[in-house]
């Protein structure tokens, strides 16, 4: 009998380890087989194409701009195994890894029964279902770092084996590689609570937590320095990074109005239409060179306040009006109530959430779902070790448990329903681009503009569909002024993109009608020709136009004979 009792803990440990490994693996497998995961937007599809070298990229590229250079190298290594799905499978594996760390944290707290069920429901319904079904790299990075922090806090009271610590630091490193700015946002949310625990928490837990904070800070600094070095070693990519930073003041932060800046714009040869073209991502013309952009930013952007407190309120409004974010915020509140015995930690995490919302909004940037989801998902993960240690059997904690389970169920249903709708739309879109329909226009020279081509419905974590599979498609967008675009244009045989768009017939241009209208004005102003684009296909937000012979434009604005 004694031997049996002594053997039970080892059996429990083996059972827990099996759950930690098998549950995330099964979740990822079931998602791929039955859930048909789709990237949330075209950010992840861009990473997928750059890392594997197809679509907008003529070959594999490690410079990813928003992800660390090291992540680009990782994708190139994974590409040898996963091919074009390197980013997709890395993303799903990273989310599964985050789940494993959270389960390890739950078991480390000694959670059982209703506590284990309620907190596991919060993780599944509120935190992980949406990222598994609709991955987004900002959220993926946040989950990695948030789960690593939760696991480290849970293991402060024992069980921090070398294998567990390696896993924790691997998640921290991977979080910084996938999306450095998202990892910084995580530190804004949980940083105050970590500092308090490291200096005012239980005495026995202070030193280990301080070492973890120092190590995480070191990883952050090394990440920043190495990424900066990777771009500094290439003049073209260093200029591209600087260009992208200045470009964001036009497209993202809306700090470059035409009104009040007309004189500055005209001094560098810009018309109102040229500004509209630039806002819509077109930048391959001498008037859009780096020197002109710097001049305009110095002349216009700095004339107004850099911080916009009025921009904070829309972020709070979106929390209340977006069902999934609102449910996640409610789960955060329920966990905070359950963990009220650690009231200082709860308050500091709440303040961290408010600070993250304020920092995100004060720049004037419109609210983003991925940022809001990340903020509250990290808050849930950070509260997890404290809520799981609560004795929920006490009657005062039952309402929190009930709310948490109900909210988690609702969040899971909402996420699954939204995804199901996207799956239906994606299937219809692919059917519309079948070879005998819209797909036939992908023969010859094809150029995509902005978000007109719905990459996220053609490139998923586990599949690349026709007509983009195996094809290089130069894309007017974020990477227009970067070496990757130059390589794609060279592969397509394009020396001057403007001349090609304005004068060459049979160009398949995937764009919105407003882009075509602005392009025709741009061509008349800068190339002396007005292209004739005929719409031949419409599906979802995609419109395909085919160029015909262009007409030269006389100085009085009248059309002359056909150029071609």
Helices and strands as residue ranges (DSSP letters): H 2-30, I 31-35, H 42-52, H 69-82, G 83-85, H 86-108, H 113-121, I 122-128, H 129-133, H 137-154, G 155-157, H 162-178, H 180-200, H 203-232, H 235-251, H 262-267, H 272-279, G 286-288, H 290-300, G 301-303, G 309-311, H 313-321, H 323-338, G 340-342, H 343-362, H 369-388, H 395-432, G 438-442, E 446-449, H 455-458, E 474-476, H 483-492, H 497-503, E 508-510, H 513-526, E 529-539, E 542-553, E 559-562
